[in-house]
Amino acid sequence: MVFDSSCLSNNDIAIGLLRLMDERGCKPDIYAYDTIIDSLCKDKMIEDAFKLFNEMVFAKGIQPDVITYTSLIYGLCNLCRWDEVSKLLKEMEDLRISPNFQTFSILVDAFCKEGSVDEAEAVIDIMVERGEVPNIVTYNSLIDGYCLRGEMTKARSIFDSLTSKGLVPDVVTYSSLLNGYCKSLKIEEAIRMFHEVTRKGLNPDVIFYNTMIQGLFSVGRCGDACQLFDEMQAQGQTPNEYTYGIILDGLCSNHQLEEALSLFHLVGDSKLNYNIVVYSILIDGAGKRGKLDIVRALFHELHVKGLQPDVRTYTAMIRGFCRVGLLREAKNLFLKMGERGCPPDNVSYSVLLHGYLKNQHFNDVEILLQQMDRRSYSLDASTLSLLKDRVTAGSLDRSLLKLIGMLVPKS
Ligand SMILES: *[C@@H]1O[C@H](CO)[C@@H](O)[C@H](O)[C@H]1NC(C)=O
């Protein structure tokens, strides 16, 4: 048997070796199976992993161990296949295989990412009962879970309890809390976190700076955001494409289109400007200000550069057209984007509908609503109230109310 490794993945090679061992009468053991199953699970090849698992258990009569199960659970969690995770846990229990530290950590992390922090806490309790000691990584998952839910008081109290558990918060801990505070617009708390990290001599990385800069922009503190951008470079951190996007977006959202454009021109021919995200941000910023000449120039330029507009780019163009009442152009582009392999999404629909209503263009409203209903999109609050106003004013027929009712968000 000869392996041409150029066209085979490591997993294929490993499975090939397993077969070779078999042929040569050298029985593969649990370690061989565990290693390959783990590698398949990490590569999201869960079906192949289960095939090997079944072979091991049923054809070879080898008992799986905690490592086998932990690998499979990890693979399933990554794919959000929760029912199968529960099934495996039950199976482990039946076979009297106790989950180990790794198994518990994977479960805690998966629950937190799903927003199920109560389940994560329950797993930690079981973990402690079984004599495993949660470490900073376990608590980082939990803090992140609470931050994702915007439950900052809870996140903070876990953070505050770390010291009494003999644990030291690391950059990841601070990063989660900083992000949580920024997203909940608790900017003073975020700044305090930021200073604490610097004071403790933990080096804030680019992601850390990006989060803080974005947070400052989100509360309109553009000056501070730009100052931090300078500071980050002085500290030897090189801004990345996300930093650049955050700055452009922050400036545009805070009515500083001119500053955003001058930064864009300053960056010039660098790789940073060969990115559709950059163009979408600027087109959106210019469109919202009704600067259609800039919008068109940018759209032309991205074509020249060979960049593919995406849904966000098209939607930004449509918003720009609607803003200045160019409804025919908005509608044309809306129809064309689908033909160009980039069908409108719920935001595109919402933007065009909003444009129609604002500009008293009522002919196409009903058909748009029907299409939204067919796609199970719902109306955002401002479009909904605009629609109701137009019905009350008699510009739209009352018969539309039934359709509108179906498009009201369920929750
Ligand atoms: C569009 O859908 C996304 C995800 O389903 C949702 O978060 C967003 O609020 C929707 N936007 C609008 C304008 O309906």
The ligand as a Gaussian input file, in Angstrom:
#p B3LYP/6-31G(d) Opt

LIG

0 1
 C      -32.754000      40.501000       9.559000
 O      -32.518000      39.198000      10.048000
 C      -31.542000      39.149000      11.076000
 C      -31.230000      37.713000      11.414000
 O      -32.292000      36.869000      11.149000
 C      -32.040000      39.936000      12.287000
 O      -31.105000      39.907000      13.326000
 C      -32.295000      41.370000      11.850000
 O      -32.837000      42.102000      12.939000
 C      -33.248000      41.423000      10.661000
 N      -33.312000      42.817000      10.194000
 C      -34.421000      43.395000       9.747000
 C      -34.310000      44.806000       9.329000
 O      -35.482000      42.814000       9.654000

